[in-house]
């Protein structure tokens, strides 16, 4: 297996994980967000493997462009997932913490 073939295989696996992440993405469902985050982590691990495989060789320009595009796509989706998860956790915290405040005010 040539270094280029290994890099392309890692990129293809990463693209598959990003595709699965997009399919599981649901900003209204915390478990969907967590599942999406898991797929993204797997994609990132594959991209790291591709990057390490490319460190000794010069990948073709098309391969490098494909990796950059994939990295950008994963980064954008990661930000969306992080935002949705933070919102869901904040919403849950707010609904849990508001109740004691109301009961203390009512006496």
C-alpha positions, 0 to 999 in steps of 0.5 A, a space after each residue: 500500500 502506498 502512502 497516498 492509498 493509506 491517506 485516501 483510505 483514512 479520508 474515505 473513512 472520515 467522510 463516512 463518519 461525517 456523513 453519519 454525524 450529519 444523519 444523526 444531527 438533531 439540535 432538539 435532541 441531546 442524545 442525537 447531539 451526543 451521537 453526532 459528536 461521537 461520529 465527529 470524534 471518529 472522523 477527527 481521529 481518521 483525519 489525524 491518521 491521514 495527516 500523520 500518513 501524509 507527514 512523510 510524503 507529499 499528497 496530491 493536491 486533490 487529496 490535500 484539498 479533499 482533506 481541507 474540505 473535510 476538516 472544514 465541514 467537521 469543524 462547522 458541524 462540531 461548532 453546531 453540535 457544541 452550541 446545541 449541547 450547551 443550549 440543551 444543558 443550559 435549558 435543563 439547568 434553568 428548568 431545574 433551578 427555577 423551581 426552588 427559586 419560585 417556591 422560596 418566593 412563595 414561602 
